Amino acid sequence: MPLAASFVFLLVSALQLLDSYLDLARKNGSHSDEQIKLRLEIKQLLKEANQLSTPSTFAQAAKLKRLAAAKEKELAKIQEQDIKGKQSLYDKYRKFLLVTKVLIYAMLILCFWRTPVTTVPRHLLQPFGKMFSWRGIDAATGHVVVGILPWLFLTSRVSKFLCQKFGFVLLRP
């Protein structure tokens, strides 16, 4: 029984970690070489334009600033196209992950429906003992028997909390 509880927790945690990784990848995204090159060109043009601050070089500085503005528009257009393509890809991954979660949760519920996942001493679940013990109390030991549905709820919440607090260590880009 203790191995079953650990197995369910690790499986739910792995699914939650994949979900967090997908969110992180969607938020951060990746920059193409073309985007990086354009950003460097824009910075260089603006730097050169700022160096030309005398009245005699005003026309040349304005020309460089217009060129930088045109490159910024080009960069924005490339980023917009890139975001649209990546968004549809992330949506597909998100749907696949959701279907996988539903199938795994359904499989776990079917496997552990009649058997308890774990037993816990009664004093540890004192205020919430009734919520976690749908099957009652083990007569031999007096411990609370925890079913699969409360265990899935508990492990999903705990793994989500752990991913939020310690995800920066596990999900480094």
N, C-alpha and C positions, 0 to 999 in steps of 0.2 A: 503493500500500500504506500509506504513513503516514496518509493521509486516512481509510482504513478503520479503522485502529486508533483514531484520534481520534474518529471517528464512533461507534464501539462504546463507547468510554469515556464520551463525552458522553451517549449514550442510556442506558447503565447508571447513570450518575450522576444523570440526571434521574429515573429510576425510583426510585432510592434516596432522592432528595430528596423526592419525593412521599410515599414511605413514612414518612420522618421527619416531614414536615409533618402527615400523618394521625395519627401517634402524638402529636405535640405538641398538635394540636387535641383529641384525645381526653383527654389529661391535663389540659389547661387548661380546656376546656369554655368555655361562655359563660353569663353570668348574665343572666337576664331582668330586665326593669324591675321586675317584681313582687318578685323575690328581693332586688334592691337596695333597694327601698322597705321591705321587711320588715326587712332588716338595719339600715337607718337607724332605723326605729321601735324595734327592740330596743335599739340603742345608746342612743337617747334615753331610753327607759324606764328602763334600768339606770342611766343618768347621774342622772336625776331621783330614783330610789330611793336612790342613794348619797348624794345631797345631803340627804335626809331621814333623818339619822342620830340625831336626838334621841329620847328615850323617848316624848315626846308625839306624835311623828309616825310611830311604829313601825307602826301599822296601815295608814297610807297607803303607807308604803314597802313593806310586805309585799304589799299589793294590787298595786302597780306591778311588783314582782318576779314575782308569779304571772302577771300579764298578759304580762310579757316571756317567761316560760317557756312560756306558751300560744302566743305568736307564734313562739318557737323551734321548737316542735313542728310548727306549721303550715309553717314554712320547711323543716324536715327532710322533711316529707311532699311538698312541692312539689319539692324537690331529688331525692328518690327517684324520683318520676314522671318528672322531666326526665332523670335518668341512664338509666332504663330505655329511654326513647324514643331518646335519643342513642346508647346502646350498640348498639341494633339497627341504627341508621343507619351507625355506624362499622363494624360487622361487614359490612354490605353493601358499603361502600366498600372494605374490606380484601379481601373476596373478589373484587371486580371488579379491584382492583389486582393481586392474585395471578394471576388469569386473564390479565390484560394482560401481566404479566411473563413468564409461561410462553409465551404466543403470540409475544412479541417475541424471547425467547431462542431459541425453535424456529425462527423466521424467520431470525435471524442465523446459527444453526448450519447451516440449509439453504443459505443464501447463501454462506457462507464455508467449507463443509466441504472442498472440494477445493483452495481457494486459501489461501495463508497470509495471516494478518492483518497481520503485520509481520515485519521481520527486525531482529535485534539483534546487535551485536558479541558474539563468544563470551566475551570477558573480563568483560562485564557480568553474565552469567548463570553464572559459573564454578561455584559449588557446585550450582546447580539447573538447569543447562543441559538435562539429559536430561528433566526433568519438563516443561519448556516447549517442547521441540523434538520433538514427536511425528512430524513429517515429516522431521526430520534437519537437515542443514546445506546451505546454498546453496553449490553447487560454484563458482559464479562469484566470489562475494565472500568466502566463508568465514564468513559470519554465520549465526547460529542462526535458523531459520525457526520462528515461533511460530504455532500453530494457533488455531482459534477457541475450543475448550473451555478450554485453559489461560488464554487471554486473557480470556474471560468470568469465569473464577474470579478472576483477578488484579484485573480492573477492578471486580468487585463488592466484593471485600474492600477495595480502596483507596478506592472511593467511599463505602463504609460508614464507614470510618475517618475520611475527610474530613468526612462529615456529622456524625459524633459530635464531632469537634474544632472544626469551624467552623460547625456548624449554628446556633449562637446568632446569628451574623451574617446568615445567609441566611434564617432562619426566625423573624424577629421577629414577635410577635403584633400 
